[in-house]
């Protein structure tokens, strides 16, 4: 069976039967840009050689350009003046052939896990705006904070280095490990290769002091040393960072417009870890043409916390809407932030086996697990609907789960080569 949560679609659940995959998977990933900052590298992909060459333009990536908002967001304040091109956009959208969906339900996947290499994931969209402000303010280094395997901190470290800025990360870890070398697993490997300055804090101290006070302490230290630090909050989630997913909603609209057979999404599903992504998506869906219902599966804290936090973000943009009217937030925390049950990890593994899509265990894995569980328990709520699932990345987080995942991936054996197969020393070249 594929993940027991989905086995309850009927009174007599049947064994998993994977869908027949088409010869080609429907994909739409390139759209004509409308924001001022974009260049041909974000234009619609065609078979024309000239267009392909333009798509490889090196004039746009890492450049800072004036920003013009979507028409439907032009009343929000303040509007960012500039934006950096840090991500590889637009990210593709394709049909996601998940087994055991409710009747006539379609799930599509927005591949924000493909927004870059070291920078892959949703955090890059926020950093495009945040780092533009940092540079405008004359910063020479960036401070941010998160968990020991924070995708946001890794993306910030890479983006800062691209722009010739130093980065300082405050990483939350166990009190048993706070005095030890954090190692080179997952995101830490990338960060430490970048020469990032890492400061560890125990979860207990973090809980008592808070992220704002901790970043302020480090900021004051750096100011005394003559540095010019710019502080980015947890997950890049503030009102400025929210523009990253307001802009993503425009991107989705443009991708839908270029399709010959229009797809109209009824729902958007996404993980929620710090609040900025869901604030931008839900506000963009509400104000723009899509009008899809946004379902956010929170992987830490609780829904009431995030409703209040999202409200603060959209109030900071003078949006004049109620958070509870534009997003539905569902608890998917499970055992706790970045802690997984064996069932959740089995789900992540089986999704990869069935569809070729690798989810991360901390964010999108829990959100997809929560979505499929709700589809199993309330199929009539989803029947006939077209759902866009936003994959927010975080692949490197899987490396922190290898011990738990190992029992699920035992499909290997030594190759048995019969003695009758001719052998000759040196015939097999090893380059």
Buried (B, 14 or more C-beta within 10 A) or exposed (E): EBBEBBBBBEEEBEEBEEEEEEEEBEEBBBBEBBBEBBBBBBBBBEEEEEBEEBBEEEEBBEEBBEBBBBEBBEEBEEEBEBBBBBBBBBBBBBBBBBBBBBEEBBBBBBBBBBBBEBBBBBBBBBBBBBBBBBBEEEBBBBBBBBBBBBBBBBBBBBBBBBBEBBBBBBBBBEEEEBEEEBEEBBBBBBBBEBEBBBBBBBBEBBEEEEBEEBBBBBBEBBEEEEBEBBBBBBBBBBBBBBBBBBBBBBBBBBBBEEEEEEBEBBBBBBBBBBBBBBBBBBBBBBBBBBEBBBBBBBBBBEBEEBBEBBBBBBBBBEBEBEBEEBBBBBBBBBEEBBEBEEEBBBBBBBBBEBBEBBBBBBBBBBBBBBBBBBBBEEBEEBEEBBBBBBBBBBBBBBBBBEEBBEEBEEEEEEEEEEEEEEEEEEEEEEE
